[in-house]
Amino acid sequence: MDISSIAALSTDMAQANVAAEAQVAILKKTMNIEGAAALQLLQAAVEAAPQVSNPPHLGNSVDTTA
């Protein structure tokens, strides 16, 4: 293996490393955006849900004969 092939291999590996780092950075950014969108969706669902309060007599007895 001569010097020029070692240098070419080193350059190719460095370029592959930079490309992989860029892909990971894009993936992290995408995951952050998706997480924020999911959080907004959940917050909107909680705010839109009706607040239900049960009557005070509900749940005080259990029908064991049915």
N, C-alpha and C positions, 0 to 999 in steps of 0.2 A: 504494500500500500504506500503510495507516494504522498508527498506533502500536500499536493493540490487536491487529492481526493479526500484527505483528512480535513482540510479547510472547507471543502464543499460540504462534507458531512456535518461539520460543526455549524456551518451557516444554515443548512437545512434544519438541523435540530433546534437552533435558536429561533428560526422563523416558526416552526411548529409549536414551540413553547409560547411564543408571543400570541399566536393564533388561539391556543388553548386558554391562555389567560384572558384574552378578549371575550371568548365564548363564555367563560365562567362569570365574568363581570356582567355581560348582557343577561345571562340567566339569573343572577342575583337581582339585578334591577327589575327584571320581569316579575320575579317572585315577590318583590316588595310592592310593585304596582298591583299585582293580583291580590295580595294580602290586604292592601288598603281598600281595594274595591269590595272584597268580601266583607270586611269590617263595616264599610258603609252600608252594604246590603243588609247585614244583620242588625245594625242600629236602626235602619229604616223599618225593618220588620218588627222590631221590638216597640218602636214608637207607634206603629200603625195598629198593633194588637190591642183589642179592647180590654179594658180593665174590668174583670169580672169578680164580683164579691158574692160569695154564697150566703144564704140566709143563716142566722145563728143556730137554728134548730137542725140544720143539715149535718148528718154524720154523728149524731148523739146516740143513736141506737142501731142495732143490727138485727135484721129479721132472720132468725135461725130456723124458722119452720118452712121456709120456701124451698 
